[in-house]
Amino acid sequence: MTENGTLTLSGDVAVSTILDRPPDAVASLVLAHGAGAGMRHHFMERLAGAVAERGLAVFRYQFPYLEAGRRRVDSPALAEQTVRAAVAAVRQALPELRRLLAERGRDPAALHVVPMGVLPEPAKLDYYASLGVTECVLRLPSAPRDAVMPVLDDYAHFVGAR
């Protein structure tokens, strides 16, 4: 089943979404397009279809610049806001996914969710834990090794701490 929708980022900014959800989906993938090729690009369509055929729901979304027909990519802040809104939309669906699993006789704890690009903020990690999320991929800067290593040292105290 394919559902077209809208994701509101702020009062005047909204983007289109597509949710490809097989009836027996037990997991989901949030899939963002690259610069210049939107969520309806033939590669994105084929990838989403192939993933959905394997029983995973695929949530695709447009970035605001493509939604508005612009060629210039969004600012990093707006791009990040868009990604966060897309992940939040899927995260809000977690209780529904767990309910559907239970209805189908599957263990809701088997729903494996791994948020990507998370900042290690205690409140955010606690929120994920309250949803039953046991793993997160922490965000690292796109920078030389000398800049990344101190960040890894700072993150080290989060490993195994929760």
C-alpha positions as CSV (number, residue, x, y, z in Angstrom):
1,M,0.0,0.0,0.0
2,T,1.3,3.4,-0.9
3,E,0.2,6.5,1.0
4,N,1.0,10.1,-0.2
5,G,1.1,12.6,2.6
6,T,2.5,15.9,3.8
7,L,5.0,16.6,6.5
8,T,4.8,20.1,8.0
9,L,8.1,21.6,9.1
10,S,6.8,24.9,10.2
11,G,3.8,27.1,9.6
12,D,4.8,27.9,6.0
13,V,7.0,25.0,5.1
14,A,5.7,21.6,4.2
15,V,7.0,18.8,2.1
16,S,5.5,15.8,0.3
17,T,5.9,12.3,1.6
18,I,5.4,8.8,0.4
19,L,4.9,5.8,2.6
20,D,5.2,2.4,0.9
21,R,3.8,0.0,3.5
22,P,3.4,-3.7,2.8
23,P,0.5,-5.2,4.9
24,D,2.9,-7.4,6.9
25,A,5.6,-4.7,7.5
26,V,7.6,-5.3,10.7
27,A,10.1,-2.5,10.3
28,S,10.6,0.8,8.5
29,L,13.3,2.7,6.6
30,V,13.4,6.5,6.5
31,L,14.8,7.2,3.0
32,A,16.1,10.6,2.0
33,H,17.1,11.6,-1.6
34,G,20.4,13.1,-2.6
35,A,20.9,16.5,-4.1
36,G,19.1,17.0,-7.3
37,A,17.2,13.8,-7.4
38,G,13.9,13.8,-5.5
39,M,12.0,11.1,-3.8
40,R,10.2,10.2,-7.0
41,H,13.5,9.6,-8.9
42,H,13.5,6.2,-10.6
43,F,16.3,5.0,-8.4
44,M,14.4,6.0,-5.3
45,E,11.3,4.4,-6.6
46,R,13.1,1.1,-7.4
47,L,14.9,1.1,-4.1
48,A,11.7,1.7,-2.1
49,G,9.9,-1.0,-4.1
50,A,12.7,-3.5,-3.5
51,V,12.8,-2.8,0.2
52,A,9.0,-2.9,0.5
53,E,9.0,-6.3,-1.3
54,R,11.1,-7.6,1.5
55,G,8.5,-6.6,4.1
56,L,9.8,-3.2,5.3
57,A,7.8,0.0,5.2
58,V,9.7,2.8,3.4
59,F,9.1,6.5,4.3
60,R,10.4,8.9,1.6
61,Y,10.2,12.6,1.8
62,Q,11.1,15.7,-0.2
63,F,13.5,18.4,0.9
64,P,12.0,21.9,0.8
65,Y,14.2,23.2,-2.0
66,L,13.0,20.5,-4.4
67,E,9.4,20.8,-3.1
68,A,9.5,24.4,-4.2
69,G,11.2,23.6,-7.5
70,R,14.5,25.3,-6.6
71,R,17.9,24.0,-7.7
72,R,19.9,25.4,-4.7
73,V,19.9,23.0,-1.8
74,D,18.5,24.0,1.6
75,S,20.7,25.4,4.4
76,P,22.1,22.8,6.7
77,A,19.8,23.9,9.4
78,L,16.7,23.5,7.2
79,A,17.9,20.2,5.9
80,E,18.5,18.9,9.4
81,Q,15.1,20.2,10.5
82,T,13.6,18.2,7.6
83,V,15.4,15.0,8.5
84,R,14.4,15.4,12.2
85,A,10.7,15.9,11.2
86,A,10.8,12.8,9.0
87,V,12.3,10.6,11.7
88,A,9.8,12.1,14.2
89,A,6.9,11.1,12.0
90,V,8.1,7.5,11.8
91,R,8.9,7.5,15.5
92,Q,5.4,8.6,16.3
93,A,4.2,5.5,14.4
94,L,6.2,3.1,16.6
95,P,3.4,2.4,19.1
96,E,1.1,1.6,16.1
97,L,3.7,-0.7,14.6
98,R,4.1,-2.5,17.9
99,R,0.3,-2.9,18.2
100,L,0.1,-4.3,14.6
101,L,2.8,-6.8,15.4
102,A,1.0,-7.9,18.6
103,E,-2.2,-8.3,16.5
104,R,-0.4,-10.5,14.1
105,G,0.9,-12.7,16.9
106,R,4.5,-11.4,16.7
107,D,6.6,-10.2,19.6
108,P,6.4,-6.3,19.6
109,A,9.9,-6.3,21.2
110,A,11.1,-7.8,17.9
111,L,10.6,-4.4,16.2
112,H,14.2,-3.3,15.9
113,V,14.6,0.5,15.4
114,V,18.0,2.2,15.2
115,P,17.9,6.0,14.9
116,M,20.7,7.4,12.9
117,G,22.6,10.7,13.5
118,V,21.6,11.1,17.1
119,L,23.2,13.7,19.3
120,P,23.9,12.1,22.7
121,E,21.6,14.2,24.7
122,P,20.4,12.4,27.9
123,A,16.7,13.5,27.5
124,K,16.7,12.3,23.8
125,L,18.3,9.0,24.7
126,D,15.8,8.5,27.6
127,Y,13.0,9.2,25.2
128,Y,14.2,6.6,22.7
129,A,14.6,4.2,25.6
130,S,11.0,4.8,26.7
131,L,9.9,3.8,23.1
132,G,11.9,0.5,23.5
133,V,14.8,1.7,21.3
134,T,18.0,0.0,22.5
135,E,20.5,1.3,19.9
136,C,21.3,4.7,18.3
137,V,23.9,5.7,15.8
138,L,25.5,8.8,17.2
139,R,26.4,11.7,14.9
140,L,30.0,12.5,14.1
141,P,31.2,15.7,12.4
142,S,32.4,15.4,8.8
143,A,35.9,16.6,9.7
144,P,39.5,15.4,9.8
145,R,40.6,12.7,12.3
146,D,42.0,15.2,14.7
147,A,38.6,16.8,15.1
148,V,36.6,13.6,15.2
149,M,38.7,11.8,17.9
150,P,37.8,14.2,20.7
151,V,34.1,13.9,19.9
152,L,34.5,10.1,20.1
153,D,36.1,10.5,23.5
154,D,33.2,12.6,24.6
155,Y,30.7,10.0,23.3
156,A,32.5,7.1,25.0
157,H,30.7,7.6,28.3
158,F,27.4,7.0,26.6
159,V,28.4,3.5,25.3
160,G,26.9,0.9,27.5
161,A,25.7,3.6,30.0
162,R,22.0,3.1,29.3
